[in-house]
Amino acid sequence: MLPAVADLPPQFQKRVACSIDAAVKYEIPANLMLAVAEQEGGKPGEWVRHPNGAVDVGPMQFSTGYLRDLARYGITAQDVAARGCYPYQLAAWRLRMHIKLDQGDLWTKAANYHSRTPQFNRVYRAELMLKAVKWADWLERHFTTIRRPAR
């Protein structure tokens, strides 16, 4: 476990450690991944049914609408709902795809994780930006960052 994470309340340690690890693996901003993880705030094994019939699963509240895409890779709802870091890896992969393939600025693309519907995207985007600033400050206080030279 990362030493900086040990100072967090126990219920957040796994979320933060897994989010940072997934962000590094999928080359997305760690503060963005941490913001999405906080915003989603799910728990392993959790299934949340919404009035529109959608169901969000697991710690990263992965919408069951995405499970069809994941099924072709052999990934199931149980994988998405599991304990451990795997659900965070899946979420980081999905965020990376939104960042690479979707239209708009970084924040709109990241908010597509929640919804592409403009009114829902805007609300999620605003909340995500506030949380990302908080996490950027936390990361700066707890980690030494290295800027890569331009390629």
N, C-alpha and C positions, 0 to 999 in steps of 0.2 A: 504494500500500500504506500502511496506517496506520502512523505512526511507531512506536508502541508494539509493533507486531507484528515490526518489524525486529529487535528484541532477542531474539526467540524462535529456537529452532533451525529451520533451513530447512524441515525436514519438517513443522513445525507451522504455519508462517506462513500458508499458503493456508487450512488448516482454520479458524484463528482469524479471519482477515480475512473469509472467506466466511460463517462463522457469525454474526459481529457484523452484517454487512450484511443477512443473511437475517432475523435477529432484529428489526432496525430495520424492515425492509420489512413483516414480518408482525406487528409489534407484540407480540412475546413477549419475556420477560425474556432479555437477552443471556447472563446466567450460566447460565440453563437450556439455551439452545441450545448453548452451549459445552460444558456438561456432557454433553448427549446426543451431541454430535459426538465428544467424548473417549471416552465409553463405547462408542460404536459402533466407532470407530477403524478404519474400513475404508479401502481405497485405491481410486483410480479403476481401473475395469476388473475389480475383484475380485468373484468370485462364491463365496460360502461355502455349501456344502450341509450341512444339519443332519440328524441321524439320523431326524427325523420327516418328512423329505422336503422341508421348506421350504428355500428358497434366499434368502440375503441378498445384495444387489447394491450395489456401489459404495462411495464414501467414507462414506455415511451408512447403509450396510447396510440398504437399503430392502427389505423382504420382498416376494418375488414375489407373495405373496397380495394385495398392494395394486396390482399392475400392472393388474389388470382395471379397477379404478376409474380409474386414470390413462389407460388406453387410450381412454376416451371423450373425453379431451382431446387425443388424438394423442400422448401421451407414452409412450415405449417403454422397455424395459429398458436399451437403449443410452444413452438420455438420463439414466437414473438412475445408470448406471455411469460416466458421462462425467467427464473432467477439468473443472476450473473450478468456478465457484460454483453452477451450475444444480442439482446434486444437493442442495446445502444449502438452496436456495430451496424445492425440493420437500419436503424434510424439515421446514422451518419452516412451510410451508403445512399439512402433515399434523399437526404439533404444535399449531398454532393450532386446527385442527378438533377435535383431542382436547380441548384446553382449553375450547373453546366448547361442545362437544356431549356430552362424556362426563360420567358421574356421578363424584362423589368430590372429594377435595381436589386442589389443583394438582399435587402430586407423584404421586398415583395416576393422574391424567389424563395427565401427561407420561410416566409409565412404561408407559401403554398403547401408546406408540410401539413398545415391545418386545413386550409381551404383556398381554392382558386376563385371562389365567389368574392367579388370585390368588397362587399360590405363586411364579410367575415374576415377576409384577408387584412383589411385596413385595421380592424380592432386588434387582431392577433399581432400584426406587424408593429403597432405602437407599443404593445406590451412587451414584445420581444426586444425591441430597441432599448427600452428602459432596463430590462433584465441584463441585456448584453453589456451595457455600460457598467452595471454593478459587477458583473463577472470579470470584465476586463480589469477593473480596479483590483479585484481580489487576486486575479492571476498576477498582476504586476507586483503586488505586495508579497506574494508567496513563491514566485518563480523568476529565475533569470531568463530573459528571452534573448534570442539571437536572431538578428535579421540576416536573411540570406542575401547574397549579392544578386543583383539583377542578372537574368540569363540573356 
